Amino acid sequence: MKYNLFWLANFDEVNKEHLMDTGIILDWNTIEPRKFYTQKRAAHQLYYAKAQQSWFIYAYPQAKEVLLHQDALIPELNTNQTGLNKNAVQLIQQLARLNNFEQHQQSRAAALRIYNQMQPVPTQDLLDLLLKPVIAGVPVDWVELVCKRLPALYILKSLNVGTQDCAFLIDNLPILVKIMAPQQNPAIIEQLNELIDILFPLLQKYLPDSATAPNNIAAEEWATLLISNLIGLLIQSYDAGRGLLTNTLLQLAAHQLSLPVIEAENYFDQAVVETLRFDPPIHLTRRIAGKDLLIGNQLIKKGEMIIILLAAANLDPQIFESPLTYNPSRGNNQEHLTFGAGHHHCMAKHLTTRLTAEVFKILYHRIQILPQSLAYEPLLNAKLVKNLFITL
């Protein structure tokens, strides 16, 4: 069962008039998310939207129930687009984290193999490299200079990827992430085919030998799994990683606490976790009912689409006291659902939160955010600031 939905599209490409009652945010520039989600959850914790033929979930208990349900399946991405070559199609199939449980387990085994190979890299060294061209007091774009590059650079350096290969991969991430779009035009397809054909042999030399494949996986398939999982990790780092680095800085600046609190050993770790709850970069995820599901006393029929508003669930007052208050010291902030839950939870969550916290331990006292109006990327599933100008 394949779905090619507008949900992950650029919202400039969807028919806004048709989707005015969609239940998701169409334009981050004009709608305040926390107010929007509070109103939606007050009206419907879980409801079916006929226009979109989908269930929408805003409440935490029902959201977590679906995330943990083994028969709430991740939809496959569309691989029927003409023009994509074999490597590109294989990559898309793996990035979908196939809903077949055995295939999913194989993919996670490959991801774990990659994580086990990664070695710690000093965050200070990476920041020194990225900030080397910066002149004190001269405005720079935090998003372009650090956020789009640091997470991927950390991943690649931890796998001992060479300097030139790191530069090539990071420079081409803006093209690579387009493989997740529902539709690509011929020019993008040509770029993706060319890039992915380069990436497969380039990355293979840095990954575990395919001869070490598990007994139930052929060596060629194992190599594809390893490469696809690493590319998927880089794609995640480009959007979710930059979003967390940007949103954490904005929340730290907006909620400045006293110096003793900020200088506490674990303050930035707590602030990152609270940002993931209060202002996450990724706002929704999707599931397909693999069979009839009873969620919160509501029957969801087999084959129906479920849209889980993770960012709304993170604001549920049933779970989080004073959820509209940014409070890093709240005791249960780690219960947020931004990384999902169950066997489909994001494996990069510890790497992402640790890296972000380390960045602000090093840089927070040097960063000055300049007066500016923020604009957001035209995405339906993620709230990402386009540019954030600062001085150091």
Order of alpha helices (4+ residues) and beta strands (2+ residues): alpha-beta-beta-alpha-beta-alpha-alpha-alpha-beta-alpha-alpha-alpha-alpha-alpha-alpha-alpha-alpha-beta-beta-beta-beta-alpha-alpha-beta-beta
